[in-house]
Amino acid sequence: MTATMAAVGAFAADDLNDSLRDVTVPVPQLRPRDLLVRVQAVSVNPVDTKQRRGLTPSAEPAILGYDAAGVVEAVGPAVETLAVGDEVWYAGDITRAGSNAELQAVDERIVARKPSSLSFADAAALPLTAITAWESLFDRFGLTPESTGDLLVLGAAGGVGSVMIQLAKALTGVRVIGTASRDESRRWAERMGADVVVDHRRLRDETLAVAPDGVRYLFSPHSAGNIDDYAAIVAPFGHITAIDEPEGLELVALKAKSIAWHWELMFTRSMYETPDMIAQQRLLAEVAAMVDRRELRSTVTETITDFSAAGLCEAHRLVESGRMTGKVVVTR
């Protein structure tokens, strides 16, 4: 008899309440390098809402959820780095069943021990945004402790921006310019450590006012309609890293300045089981150490204590409102 567990299933539906439903599904089977994690808290990211909206009709539920924190309950026969009882955090694998469930199977190479100083709820807010920010700064931009110049972070009060500001200030020498449009999001970006905050509705004028020679690095979560502004405000031989995927994106305006365009998808390593896949475990371990040294703070702003379809519907609504600062977490 197959063991079962409670989960929140996602189905193709126009109405959010019809899409996310409480379901019972089989406990996942472990691959050799898998951990079976009892999930204690998750956070909801734009990728969750995007996946939900893109579902095709099916009688079988999709189990969404990427960010998670929980306790290792069992391990596969080839697991080497973690053990039963470990308290862990991770951002999951977009090709597998997600964290909106009692139990989740996840490859040890993308999992690390969570910060000991954080609750499961506070820990669950960080992995996906921390990996995205870390890979953007250090793998795409190639920043080091000696790096200088200006880094422009669009959406500075969002999940990724909130962590990127903190990592850049702690681990590099760049000046961080954030963008925001509301007083609340401006104050949040400043609390995260931004040196300057500009209004993204006046992106070109306000950025060039504080960086007249242009910025060296630009992080773009929303690229559509912005490429001409980017061409104006990025310095020659500068770099842009984008995490979105707007249709028909035309980049030729960047050519005159030889501006490099990078894509960042934190799921690439797990999707393709790249030889350096364990790099995500290592960076999550380093981020955990920074949190425990009080060099990095959790970005939770909303906590929903209802790990059910109703609680996750509320979290999805908050993310889709476009007015979130920081992150929303759903906890048991």
C-alpha positions in Angstrom: 0.0 0.0 0.0 1.4 3.4 -1.0 1.9 5.9 1.8 0.0 9.2 1.2 0.4 12.7 2.5 -1.5 16.0 2.5 -0.5 18.6 -0.1 -1.9 21.7 -1.8 -2.5 20.8 -5.5 -2.6 23.4 -8.3 -5.0 23.0 -11.2 -5.6 25.0 -14.4 -8.4 27.5 -13.5 -9.2 31.1 -14.0 -10.2 31.6 -10.3 -7.4 31.3 -7.7 -9.7 29.5 -5.3 -10.5 26.9 -7.9 -6.8 26.5 -8.8 -5.3 25.8 -5.4 -7.0 22.9 -3.5 -6.2 20.6 -0.6 -5.4 17.2 -1.9 -4.0 13.8 -0.8 -1.1 12.5 -2.9 1.5 9.7 -2.7 4.6 10.3 -0.6 7.5 10.9 -3.1 9.9 8.1 -3.9 13.6 8.9 -3.3 16.3 9.0 -5.9 19.8 7.9 -4.6 20.9 11.5 -3.7 17.5 12.6 -2.4 16.5 13.8 1.0 12.9 13.4 2.2 12.1 16.7 4.0 9.2 17.3 6.3 8.3 20.8 5.2 7.7 23.3 8.0 7.4 26.6 6.0 7.4 27.8 2.5 7.5 31.2 0.8 5.7 32.2 -2.3 7.6 33.8 -5.2 6.6 35.2 -8.6 7.7 31.9 -10.1 5.0 30.1 -8.1 2.2 32.4 -9.5 3.6 32.2 -13.0 3.7 28.4 -12.9 0.1 28.3 -11.6 -1.2 30.6 -14.3 0.6 28.5 -17.0 -0.9 25.1 -16.0 -2.7 23.1 -18.6 -5.9 21.2 -17.7 -5.3 18.0 -15.9 -7.0 15.7 -13.4 -3.7 15.3 -11.6 -2.6 18.1 -9.3 0.7 19.9 -9.8 2.5 20.4 -6.5 4.1 23.9 -6.7 6.4 25.6 -4.2 10.1 26.2 -4.3 11.4 28.0 -1.2 11.2 25.7 1.9 12.6 25.0 5.3 12.1 21.8 7.2 13.6 18.7 8.8 15.2 15.7 7.0 13.1 12.6 7.6 14.9 10.1 5.4 17.8 10.0 3.0 18.6 8.1 -0.3 21.4 5.5 -0.4 24.0 7.8 -2.0 23.5 10.9 0.3 26.8 12.1 1.7 26.4 15.6 3.1 23.2 15.7 5.2 21.5 13.4 7.7 18.1 12.5 9.2 17.2 15.2 11.7 19.0 18.0 10.0 17.1 21.3 9.8 17.5 22.5 6.2 16.5 25.1 3.7 16.5 25.1 -0.1 14.8 26.5 -3.2 13.9 23.2 -4.9 13.9 22.1 -8.5 11.4 23.4 -11.1 11.2 20.0 -12.8 10.0 18.1 -9.7 7.1 18.2 -7.3 7.4 21.2 -5.0 7.3 22.1 -1.4 3.5 22.8 -0.9 3.2 19.4 0.8 3.9 17.6 4.0 6.9 15.9 2.5 9.2 16.7 -0.4 12.0 14.8 -2.2 14.9 17.1 -3.0 18.5 16.5 -4.2 21.0 17.0 -1.4 23.3 19.1 -3.7 20.8 22.0 -3.6 20.1 21.8 0.1 22.0 23.1 3.1 21.5 23.4 6.8 19.3 26.4 7.6 20.6 29.3 9.8 20.4 28.2 13.4 19.4 31.7 14.4 16.2 31.7 12.2 12.8 30.1 12.7 11.6 27.9 9.9 9.3 30.7 8.7 12.1 33.3 8.6 14.4 30.8 6.9 11.9 29.9 4.2 11.9 33.4 2.8 15.5 33.4 1.7 16.8 30.5 -0.4 15.4 31.3 -3.9 16.1 35.0 -3.7 19.5 34.4 -2.1 20.6 32.0 -4.8 19.3 34.3 -7.6 21.1 37.3 -6.1 24.3 35.4 -5.4 24.5 33.9 -8.8 23.7 37.2 -10.4 26.4 39.1 -8.5 29.2 36.5 -8.4 28.6 34.1 -11.4 27.1 36.6 -13.9 28.6 39.9 -13.0 31.8 38.3 -11.6 32.0 40.7 -8.7 34.7 40.3 -6.0 35.5 42.1 -2.7 37.7 44.4 -4.8 34.9 45.3 -7.3 33.9 49.0 -7.4 31.6 51.1 -9.5 27.8 51.4 -9.4 25.3 48.5 -9.3 21.7 49.5 -10.2 19.1 47.1 -8.6 15.7 47.5 -10.2 12.8 46.4 -7.9 15.1 47.0 -4.8 12.3 46.3 -2.3 11.3 43.0 -3.9 12.5 39.6 -2.8 15.6 39.3 -4.9 16.5 43.0 -4.7 16.3 42.9 -0.9 18.9 40.2 -0.7 21.1 41.5 -3.6 21.5 44.8 -1.8 22.7 43.1 1.4 25.0 40.7 -0.4 26.6 43.5 -2.5 27.2 45.7 0.5 28.6 42.9 2.6 30.8 41.2 0.0 31.8 43.8 -2.7 32.9 47.4 -2.9 30.2 48.6 -5.3 27.9 51.5 -4.6 24.3 50.2 -4.7 21.6 52.3 -6.3 18.1 50.8 -5.8 14.8 51.7 -7.6 11.5 52.1 -5.9 8.3 54.1 -6.6 6.5 54.2 -3.2 7.7 55.7 0.1 7.3 52.4 1.8 9.4 50.5 -0.8 12.0 53.3 -0.8 12.4 53.1 3.0 12.7 49.3 2.8 15.5 49.5 0.2 17.3 52.0 2.4 16.9 49.6 5.4 18.4 46.8 3.3 21.5 49.0 2.8 21.0 50.8 -0.6 23.3 53.8 -0.8 20.9 55.7 -3.1 17.3 55.1 -4.1 15.8 56.5 -7.4 12.3 56.5 -8.7 11.9 53.8 -11.4 9.2 55.9 -13.0 12.0 58.4 -13.8 14.7 55.8 -14.2 16.9 57.4 -16.8 16.9 61.0 -15.5 17.3 60.1 -11.8 20.0 57.4 -12.4 22.1 59.7 -14.6 21.7 62.4 -12.0 23.5 60.3 -9.4 25.7 58.3 -11.8 26.4 60.7 -14.7 29.0 58.4 -16.3 26.6 55.5 -16.2 26.3 52.4 -14.0 28.7 49.4 -14.4 26.1 46.7 -13.4 22.3 46.6 -13.7 20.0 43.9 -12.4 16.7 43.6 -14.3 13.7 41.7 -13.0 11.4 43.6 -15.4 13.0 44.2 -18.8 10.1 44.9 -21.2 10.0 48.5 -22.3 13.2 49.4 -20.5 16.0 48.5 -23.0 16.4 52.1 -24.4 16.7 53.4 -20.8 19.3 50.7 -20.1 21.3 51.7 -23.1 21.4 55.2 -21.8 22.2 54.5 -18.2 24.7 51.6 -18.4 28.3 52.6 -19.0 30.3 51.3 -22.0 31.3 47.6 -21.5 28.8 47.4 -18.7 26.8 44.3 -17.7 23.0 43.6 -17.3 21.6 40.5 -15.7 17.9 39.7 -16.3 15.7 37.2 -14.6 12.5 37.7 -16.6 11.6 36.5 -20.2 9.6 39.1 -22.1 8.5 38.1 -25.5 10.2 39.7 -28.5 12.9 41.3 -26.4 15.1 43.5 -28.7 18.6 44.2 -27.4 20.3 45.9 -30.4 20.2 49.3 -28.6 22.9 47.9 -26.2 25.4 47.1 -29.0 27.0 50.6 -29.4 28.3 50.5 -25.9 29.2 46.7 -26.1 26.9 46.1 -23.1 26.9 42.4 -22.1 23.5 40.8 -21.4 23.3 37.8 -19.0 20.4 35.6 -18.1 20.0 34.2 -14.6 17.8 31.2 -13.7 18.6 29.6 -10.4 17.0 26.4 -11.5 19.6 25.8 -14.3 21.9 23.7 -12.2 19.2 21.4 -10.9 17.4 21.2 -14.3 20.5 19.9 -16.1 22.3 18.3 -13.1 25.4 20.3 -14.0 28.8 19.1 -12.7 28.9 22.0 -10.3 25.3 21.5 -9.0 26.6 21.3 -5.4 27.6 25.0 -5.7 24.1 25.8 -4.6 24.5 23.9 -1.4 27.8 25.7 -0.7 26.4 29.1 -1.4 23.3 28.4 0.8 25.7 27.3 3.6 27.6 30.6 3.2 24.4 32.6 3.3 23.3 30.7 6.4 26.7 31.6 8.1 26.2 35.3 7.1 22.7 35.2 8.7 24.0 33.7 11.9 26.8 36.3 12.0 24.1 39.0 11.6 25.5 40.1 8.3 22.3 39.3 6.4 18.7 39.6 7.6 15.6 37.7 6.6 13.3 39.5 4.3 9.9 38.3 5.7 7.2 41.0 5.8 4.1 38.8 5.9 3.6 35.4 7.7 0.5 33.3 7.1 0.1 30.5 9.7 -2.2 28.4 7.6 -0.4 25.7 5.5 -3.4 24.9 3.4 -5.0 25.9 0.1 -6.6 28.8 1.8 -3.3 30.1 3.2 -1.5 29.6 0.0 -4.3 31.4 -1.9 -3.8 34.4 0.4 0.0 34.3 -0.3 -0.5 34.1 -4.0 -2.8 37.1 -3.9 -0.3 39.2 -2.0 2.5 38.3 -4.5 0.2 39.1 -7.5 -0.8 42.4 -6.0 2.5 43.9 -7.1 2.7 45.9 -3.9 4.7 43.5 -1.7 7.9 44.6 -0.1 10.0 41.7 1.1 8.6 38.2 1.2 5.4 36.3 2.3 5.8 33.0 4.1 3.3 30.3 4.8 4.0 28.1 7.9 2.6 25.2 9.8 
